[in-house]
Amino acid sequence: MFGKIIGFEQVDNKIHIGFEEQNVIVEIISASIINFFSPLKREQRLSKAVEDLKVQKCSFSVDSKEDKIIIATDKLNVNIFDDFKVDIYDDSWNILCEDYRGDRKPFVRRGVDGGWAVAAEEGHELKDGDNKLRVQVLKKMEEDMYFYGFGEKTGHLNKKGYHYKMWNTDDPKPHVESFEALYKSIPFFIGLKEKQAFGIFFDNTFESHFDIGKENSDYYYFGAVDGNLDYYFIYGPSMKEVVNRYTDLTGRTPLPQLWTLGYQQCRWAYVPEQRLMEIAKEFRNRDIPCDALYLDIDYMDGYRVFTWDKNKFPNPKEMLSELKQNGFKVVTIIDPGVKKDKGYEIYDKGIKNGYFAADKDNIPYVNKVWPGDALYPDFPNEKVRNWWAENQKIMMDYGVSGIWNDMNEPASFNGPLPDDVVFNNDGIITDHREMHNVFGHYMSKATYEGIKKYTNKRPFVITRACYAGTQKYSTVWTGDNQSLWEHLRMSLPMLMNLGLSGITFCGTDVGGFGFDCTAELLSRWVQVGCFTPLFRNHSSIMTRDQEPWAFDKQTEDINRKYIKLRYKLIPYLYDTLWKQKSSGLPLIRPLMLHYQEDENTYEINDEFLCGENILVAPVIEQGKTARMVYLPKGSNWVDYWTKEVFQGGKYIVKEAPLDLCPVYIKQGTIIPNYPVQNYIGEKKIEELTLDIYPAADDTEIKYVHYQDDGESFEYRKGVYNLYEFLIKGSDDLKGIAIRINKTYRAYRDSYHSFKFKINNIKPAEILADGKAIEFKIVEGAIEFLVESETEIYIK
């Protein structure tokens, strides 16, 4: 495809390399990030993910030597050969990523004449490879390699041996490990080799494929059916640095409104109004916190988006106002399919202004979804996005608090959209093949911008389909899962890999969407949901009820216990999301993200970190009341429930009756807590509780806590507070010294006091600013109260 190297020219941070048959641009984004680009389809680079490329100036050299070009930064050495073969080394010339020199040689698949047809006739789905790829890159596979990322794909945490297709797909069948495509396309992965990590982001929106040694264990490859060759190599060497740099490229999740971290309840369908109000009443009467209720497609008039069925909801504005007074926000579903219905304002305006995708003859394309015949907005066109953003005002004026974008792969009932459906990609006419994977991305962007404009609050958008970079506009959920133990198990690596792929704010349908949930399954699933970013229980029409009280008293009590625990942890979760703005690190994390030196963590699928300091090891098998837990090397761990201390680097057996989820806190940690509320904002928080797990030695503990108004964009103007808590051993007093500093103050509200809860110590005396204060022992921990900016000594 490329031929021999002819020569090169350096222009600023770009190296233009001429080959016999094709030109290439190698761009030095930073010392650790290099972009490889060849205009196989068009000269323009129309990235949907990288919207604000920041080039960091760095020193580098370019030399031509014998049969190769050598590019060297302070972090990387890159050798480029004929046929655009690329080998990448670290600064010590250890190979990181090497192009494969051979041809693709799929494993032999044996059978008899006509075997494919016979097997297919019985219903077996057989794969015939990716021979249609116009763009492809083969890399050499090595034995000691691990692969992570790829978004929400099914299967285990380590993706070695899998094949995935990036083609947003609405498949209602129960998702299993062999699924190659789901709702999201995030063509990014992290490779781990000899404890060094690197990432590859293949920025191509056409149908693309990633084969991680499934076709042949000698190599892995990525490629696409069309488009440009455009990929970024992102060096760590830590996984944390790879995630940081990838999210610096594609964007990070903005701070959400605080209420979105609360518990959320959804069902298809809470209609009519009486049923929705009944659900709200039950939460408050049963003392179960809840912040959000959802309305699925049946709230609309004939499934016409941006309308209400006035028979089911006679006065939506009045109803939403009443719910708001009781602390409930309402999130309504909006699908992209606009009903073909003359006289319906959204349809009429879209037709008049040419806002819908059309066929090759410029006739608006029609397919079927919930409203019947429907048209699809041309979201890649900025004018259409602006129109869609304006439509959000309709729902905001009613009092809706968030928008749920569904069916935006886009889904269609009369077969998939044809390849030649035409879209206007901001002035460049293209087709469905190129825009399919970013249809949901653009819908989310338009929705976000509309809510922001008409509320001046941080938008809450939840989407099913997305592309790399959608994290800038929307939270996601993993689509239509099932009430199956296997789906609970699979959700953990799925959410961890989403987090590694830049999607910080994510969750699954707690309890499962399809099929009937059981009391035991919901009890175990809510224990996972408590620690995941989006905490939403969602179930399908015609399934049994799935609310926390729908089973029995024990199940209701377990739901209440973990939902209340979630509300205690709100400030910790919010702090983690605030820190994510600079680190890019997600809320739910695989263990190896922080324990890369511990190879035992590389393939742990059934444990995760919530932030850096909370390790969650849920029970995800029916009937189990105990489980093996691995605690990573490098830290001691404290059982959250018993306060027993364990040394890291060991496996332990934890008894886990149905009401207990094994949770461990890293020793040397401060976990901020709020008082439990029925909903976020019910109480003005004037006292912050600090749940402290002192280090075994005199290691200093430092924790920075963030505070703002929880809903506006004023924080971007610097309107927030920062509190710094320092804890260290004191040789003078032979005890512990604690200092509270308010290091930044610009937000009007602040805490009046701090409640300290310190585990696993037995003090004789506590001094605050030199004066003895009272303390008490509660469940093995000492508790005491102080005012802000105080020096505390514990003897």
N, C-alpha and C positions, 0 to 999 in steps of 0.2 A: 504493500500500500504506500510506503514512503520511499523506499529505495535508499541509495547511498547519500551520505552527507556531502553537500556541496560547499557550504560555508556558513558563517554566522556573523551577526552584527549586534552589538550591544547598544541599546537606546534606553538611557536611564536605568530603571530596574528590570527591563525586559531584554531577553536574549532572543533575537529572531534567527531561527535556524532554517536554512534552506536544504531540503532534500530533493532528490531527483523528481519525485512525483507529488510532493505536498510540502507546504510550509508549516512551521511550528513556532509557537511563542512560549518560552519558558519565563514566567514572571516570578520574581523574588518578592513575595508579600512581606516576609520577615525572615529572620535567620532560621526560623523553624517551620515556615510554611512556604511551599513552592507550588505554583500552579502550572499545569501542563495543558496547553490548548492548541488544537488544530481545527481550522474552519472547514470541516468536512461537508457541512451543509450551507452555512452562510457566514459572512464576515462578522456580523453583529453577535455580541455576547449578551443574550437576553435572559440573564439570571433572574429567577423569581425568588431565590433564597438569599442571595447576596445583594442587598439593596444599597448598602453603604460601605463599600470596600475601603478599608483603612490599610494603607501601605505603610509599614514601619521601616524607615530608612535604616539600612544596615550595610556594613562592608561585605563585599563578596568579590570573588575573582572568577574570570572565565578564561580558560586556556584550551587550545586545540593541540592534541597530542596523538600522533599516529592515527588510530582508527576511531578516536572518540573526542568528545568535548567534555571538559571537566569544569563543573561549577562548584565553588566552595564558599560556604558561609561559615560563621563561627560555630554553627551547630551541625551542619550537614555537608556531605560531599556527594555530588551527583555526577555519574558517568552516563553520557548519552552516546549511543552507537548508531550505526546504520540501521535502517528500518525502524528508527525511533524506539530502540530498545533502551530502557532506562534502569539503572541500578543505583540504589540510594544507600549511603552509609552514614554512620554517625561521625562525629569529629575525630574519632580514633580509628576510623576505617573498619568498624565492625558492620557487616552487612545487615541492613534493616529490611529492605524490600527489593527483590531482584526479579527482573522480567524473565519469563520462561522462554527458552529459545526453541523449543520444539513445537510441533503442531498439536492441535487438540486431538486427543485419542480417547474417546469415551470407552468406559469399561464395556466388555463384551456382554451382551444380553442374549442369552441362549434360548432357543425355542425350536419349534418345528414350522414347516411351511404353513403360512396362514395363521400362525399363532396369535399375532397381534389382533387380527380380525375376530378370531374365536373368543379371545379374552374380553375384547371390547363388547362383544355381543352379550356376554353374561353381565356386563355392567362395570367391568374394571376400567379405571382411568389410567391410560398409559402415556408416558412422555416420550417424545421423539427428539429431544435436544433443542438447542437454540441455534440452528443453522441459519436463521434469518437475520442474525445480528450484523448490522452494517458497521458498527463501531464496537471494537472489543479490545481489551487489554488482558493478557495472561501474565500471572505472577507465579514464581516458583513457590511451591508449598514445601515447608520444612516440618519435620516431625514435632518439634517443640513449639507449636504455634497455637494460639487461641484467638477466637474472633467474637466480637460483641457488637451490638448496635442493631442497625437495619430497621429501627422503629418497633412496631407492635407485632412482629412476626410470631407465629406459633413455634413450639419446640422449646428446647433447653436454652439456658443462658449462653453457653458456648455454641456458636453456630458452625463450627467446623463439621463438615460432612453434609451440610444442608444446601439446598438450592432454593432461591427466592426470586419471584418476579415482582417488579415494581409496576403495578397496574391497579389503581384503586378499584376495589371489587366489593360489591354487595352480594355476599353469598350467605343465604339464610341457613344453610345446613350447619349442624354442629361443627364448630371449628376443631380440627384435630391437627396433630403434629405434621401431617403430610401436606397441609395447606401451603401453597406457594405464594398466594396473594390475599391480602385483606384490604381494609379500607384506606390505608395510608401508604404513601410511598416516600421513604426517607433513604435515599441512596448514599448512606454513610455507614462506615463500619470502623471499628477499632481493632487493630491487630496487636497481639502481645507475643513477643518473641524474646526468650532469655531475659525476662523481666523488664524489657524495654517496650514501650508502647508507641504506636503510630496510628494515625487515622487516614482514611481515604474517603473523600467526598466527591462522588461522580455527579456533577451538576448537569444532568440531562433529563428533561421532563418526558421524553418519549418512553414507551415501554422498555424497561431495562431489566437485565438479569444479572444475578450474582450467584455464582456457583463456587462454594467454598470446599472444594475437594470431593463433591458428590460425583461429578462426571469422571474424574480421575484424581487420585490422591497425590499425583505429582505436581499439580498446579491448582490455582484458584483463578477465577476470572470475573470480570464485570464488562458489560457491554450493553448496547441499545440498538433498537431496530433502525434508528435514524438519528439525525442531529449531529452536533459537534462532539469531538473528543475534548472534554473539558473536566479535568479532575485536579483536586488539591491534595497534596501530600502534607500531612500535619504531624510534626514530630512532637514527642513528649519531652523526656523519656517516660514521665509518669502519665498514667491514664487521666489523672486530674488535669494535667496541662493540656492533653489532647482535647478533652471536653471544653476546657476554658477557651482554647484557640478556635475550635470548631464553632462554638456559640458566639465568639467574637466576630466570626465571619457571617454567620447566618442570623444572628440576633438572639436576644435573651428574653425570657418571660418577664413582662413588666409586673410591678407589684399589683396584686389583685385587691379588690375590696375585701376588707376583713371578713365580712359575713360569708363570702364564698368558701371560706375554710370550715364553715359549720356543716352540720349534717343536712343532707338534702334528700327529699322523698319524691319519687316519681313512679308513675304507672301509666300504661296505655290501657284505660283512659280514666282520669278523674272527672267524669261528667255524670249528671249535670252539676250545676253549681252546688246543690244540696250535698252531693257526695264530697266535693272538694272541701266544703266548710266542715263537714263531718270529720274528715281526716285531720284538718287543722285543730279542731276541738279535742280530738282524742290525744294528740300530742301534748297539749297543755294540761288536760285532765289527768293524764298518766305520768306527768313529770318526766317526759322524755324530750330533751332539747331538739329543736329543729329550726333551721333558718329559711329553707327554700322548699317550695312545692312546684311541681312541673305540670304543664298542660300539654298533652300529646295532640295528635292531629284532629281529634274529634271536637276540639273547642271551636274549630273554624266553620264557617258557613260553606258547606259543600267542599271542604278542603281547599278553599280559596285562601291563599296566603294573605296575611295582613287584614283578615276579617274575623268576626265573631259570629257564632251561631246564637242568635238572640233568643231562641227557644230554650237552649240549654243554659245560656248566661244572659239573662234579660238586661242587666246593667253592669257590664264588666268594670267600669271605672269605680262604681260604688263598691262592688265586691272586692276589688283589689285594694281599695282604700281601707276597708274593714279588716282585711287580712294584714295589711301593713301595720295597723294600729295594734294588732296582736303579735307583731314581730315576724310575720311571714313575708318573704319576697316571692314573687311568682315569676317563673321562667317559662316562656312559651316557645313551642317548636315552630320553626319556619323552614320549609323545604324550598328548593330552587324551582321546582316545577310549577309554572303559572298556568292556571286553568284556561283553556281556549274557550272564551265565553264573551261574546260581544256585549258590551254594556258593563262589564266588570272593569273597574277603573285601572287596575294594575295591568291587565291584559291590553286594554285599549291604548294606554300610554306607551306600553312597550312596542306595540305594533306601529303606532304612529311615528315613533322615533327610531325604529329599526334597532331595538335593543335586544332582540332575540337571535340566537345562533340560527344560521340558515343552511340550506342545502347548496349544492354547487351551482344551482340556477337562481340563487338568491331568494328562494322562497323559505319563509320561516319553518324550521324543522319541528315536526310534531311527533311525540311519542306518548306513551301512557304511564302515568304514575297515579297517586291516590285520587286526584280530581278527575281522572279519565284523560282525555286528550289534553296534553300540556306542552308548553314551550319552555325552552331553557335560556335564561339570560346569558348574554355574551359577556361574562364576567371579566375576561382578559382585556376588555375595552374600558378605559378609564371613565368614559361618559356613562357607561352602563353601571359601573361600580358607584359612581356619584349618585345615580338615580336610585340604586338599591340602598345606599346609605341614607338618602332622604326618606325612604319608606320606613326606616326604623323609627322615625318620629311618630308614626301612627301608633306603634305599640308603646313607645315611651309615654306618649300623651295619655294613654289608658292607665298607666301606672305599672307597666311591666318592668321588672328589674334585670332581666337577662334574656338572651336569645339563644336558642338551641338549634343549630344548623344540622339537619339530618338529610339523608338521601342525596348527598352532594358529591357522590363519586364521579359522575352523576349516575344514580340508579334509574332504571327504566324497565317497564314491564313488557314492552313489545320488542324484546331483543335489545342488544347494545346499540348505542349511537354509532352510525356508520363512520368509517374512517374519514370520509370526505365532508363531514359537516364542517362548515366554515366558521372560524372565529377571527375577530379583529384584535390582534395582540398589540394594542396601543399603536396602531398604524401599520403594523405588518400583518398582512393577511396570511393565515395559516389554517391548519385543520385540527380535527378532534384528536388525531394521534399525538400531537404535540401539547395540546391543552388539557387533555383528560386528567392527567395527574395533578394539575394545578387548579382545576375548576373549584374544588372545595377550598383551596388556599385563598383564591381571589374572593370567593364568597365570604370567607371569614374576615378578610381584610376590609371589605366594604361594610360588613356588619359592625365591625369594631369602630371604624371611622364614623359611622352614623350614630352609634350610641354615644361615642365620645362627644360629638358635636352637639347633640341635643340634650345631654344630661350634664356634661362637664364633670362626669365621674368616670372612674376607671371602668371600662366596659367589661361585663361578664358575657363572654361568648363561649359556647361549647360546640365543638364540631366533630363529626364522625370521620370525614375525609380530610386529608391534609397532605402537604409536601414539606420538605425541609424548609425551615424558617417560619412555619405557621405559628410557632410558639410566641411570636411577637404579637399575635392578634387573638389567640384563642387557647382555651383549655381543650383537652380531648378526652374522650372515653373510648374504650376498645371495641365498641360496637355491640352487635347483638349476640352476646354470649348465651350460655344455657345454664340452667340450675343443675349443674353436674359437678361432682367432686373433681373430675379431670380439668374442668374449666377454672375452678378455684386454684388448683395446683399450677396450671399453665399461666395464670394471671401474674404470678410473681416474677418469673423471668421476662414476661412480656412488658410489665411496668418498669422493671429495672433497665431493660434495653431501650425503652422509650426515653427514660431519663438520660441514658448515655447518648442518645440521639438528639439531645437538645430540648426534648419535650418535657419540661419540668412539671407542669401542672397537668396531671393525668390521673385517670382512675378507671375502674371497671364498674359494671352494674353489679353492685353488692347483692348477693343472693341469686344472681343470674336472671337474665331477661326471659328466655324461653323455657318451656318445661315447668314442672312444679317443684318449687323449693321444699326442702324438709326443714324441720325445726333444728336439727343438728347442723345441717349445712349453713343455714342462716347464722346460727350462733358462731360458727367458726369463721364465716366470711366477714361478719361485722367486726371481728377481732383484727382482721387484715385491714379492712376499710378505715378503721380508727387511725391508722398510721400512713395511709396513702393520701396524696394531695387532694384529689377530688373524692369526696365521701358521699356517694349517691346510691341509694337503694332504688332499683328500677325493675319492673316486671311487666310482662306482656298481657295484652287482652286475652281473656279466656283461660288464663292460668289462675291458680288459687291465690288468695290474698297473701301478701308478702310484707305487710307492715310489721313493725317490731312486736305488736301485740296480737298478731294474726294466728299464733300457734298455741302457746300455753304460757303459764306464768313464768316458768323457768326461762324460756326463750325471751320473753319480754324483759325479765330481770337482767339477762346477759346483754341484751341490746342496750338497755338503759345504762348499765355499768360502763360499756365501752364508748357509747356516745358521750356520756358525761366525762370520761377520761379524755376524749378528743377535745372537749371544750376547756379542760384544764390545760391542755398542751398548746392551745392556740398561740400564745406569745412565742413559744419555741418554734412552731411551724412558720409563723410570720417572720421571725428573725432569720430563719433559714432561707426563706424566699427573698428577703432583703439582701442577704449576703450573696445569693445567687446572681444578683444584678451585676456583681463584679467578678464572681468566680465562675459562673456558668454551671456550677454543680447542682444537680437536681435534689429534690427532697427525698425520694426513694432511691436508694443506691445499692448496688451489689457490694459485697464485702471487699472484693479485691480493689475497689476504687480507692480505699484508704489503706489496704493491706496488700499492696502489690508484691511485697517481698515474701509474703506467705503464700506459697503455691497451693496450699490446702484450700484457699478461698476461690480458686479460679473457676470451679465448676459447682459451686453451691447454689442450687436452684431454689431452695425452700427456706432461706433466711434472707433478710435484707436489713440495711441500715436506714433509719428514718433520721435524715440529717447525718451528722457525723457521730453523734453520741448515744443514740438509742438503737440497740440491736433487737430485731423482732424475729422470732422463730416460731411461726404459727403452726398449729396442727392442721393439716390439709388432707387427711385421710379419714374416711368414715370409721367410727368406732374406736379410734385411738385415744388413749388417755395418758400417754407418755410418748416422748420422742427424744432422739439424739440431737444434741445441739453442739455445733462447733463454735468456739470462742477464739477469735483470731489472735495471733502472736503480737506481742508488742504492747499489749494493754492488759490490765486486770479488769474484770467485769463484775458488776454488782447485780444480783437478782432483784428486779424492781419490786417484787412482791414480798420476798423474805429478807432482803438486804444481805444475803450471804455473798461473800466475795470469792471469785474464782480466778485463777491464773489463766491468762490467754495461752493459745497454742494447744488446747486440749478439747477433747470431746467429753461431754457430760450427758447424763440421762436426766431429763426433767419430767417429773410427774405433771400432767396437764389435764386435770378433769375438765369437763365441758365448759365451765365458766372461767377457765384460766388460759390465757395466751402467754407463753414464755417470752419475757421481755427482760433485757439486760442493759444496764447503763454503764458506759465506759467510766472507769474510775478516774477521778480528777475532772469531774464535769459539773456544770451548773445547768439545771433545767428550769427556766422560768415558767411559772404557772399562773393562770387566772382563776378566780372563783368560777364555779359552774353557773351558767346562765341558761334560761330557756331559749335565748337567742342572742346573737352578738349585738351589743348595744342596749340590752335590757337594763344593765347597770353601768354606771360610770365607774370605771376601774380606778380606784384611788390607792389600792394596795397591791403590790406585786409580791408573789411568793417565790422564793428561790429555793428549789429543791437541790441540795448540794451533796455530792458524793466525793469526799476528800481523797486526794492522792495518797498512796501508801507511804511515799517519801515526802520530802519537803518541796516537791516540784510546784512551781507557781501555777495557779489556775487563773486564767483570764477569760472573761466572757463579756461581750458587748451586746447590749440589748437596745433595740430600736423601737421608737414610739412615734406615731403620727396620727392623723385623724381617721385613717382607715378607709377612706373612700375617694378623696379628691386627688388632683395632681399637684397640690401645693407642695408636696414633698420634693418635687422636681425644682422648686424655687428655694429649697433649703429649709422648708418649714417642717422640722422634726426635732426630736430629742434623741441623744445617745447617752446611755448609762454604761459605765465600765465597772465591773466587779473584779477585784483582785484578791486572791486568797493564797497565802503562802505560810509555810512553817516559820516560826519565830524562835530562834535560839535563845534570845534574851528572856522570853517569857515561858519557854518550853511549852509552847502551844501553837495556836493558829492566829494569824493576823488577817483581818478582812478590811478592805477599804472600798467604799462606794464613791465613785466620782461621776458627776454629771458632766461629761466631756464636751457636749454640744447641746445648746438649748435655744430653740427657735419656735417650738410649738407651744401654744399657750397652756395646755393641760400638762400636768406632771403628777407623779405619784406623791401621796402624802406620807406614805410609810412603806417599809419593806418587811415582809415576814420571812425569816430564815428558818429553813428546815434542814438540819445537818445530820446526815446519817452516819452511823457507826462510830460515834465518838462519845466519851463520857467526861464532860467538863466538871471542874470544881467551881469555876467562876467565869462570868462573862462581863467584860467591861466595854462600854460604849462611850467614846471620848473620855476615857479615864474613870468613868463612873460605873459601879456595879449595876446590872439590870437583871430583872427576873427572867427565868426561862423554865420551861417544863419539858417533860419527856412524853412524847406521844408515839406509840407504836415503834419504840426503839430509837426514835430520832429526837434530837433536842429542837425545840421551837422557841423563838423569841422575836420581838418586834422592835424595829428601830426607825428613826426618821432618816431622810435622805442625807447623802454626803457625810457619812459617819465613819470613824475609825473604830473597829471592833477588835478586841483581843479575847481569845478563848483559852483559858488555862486548864 
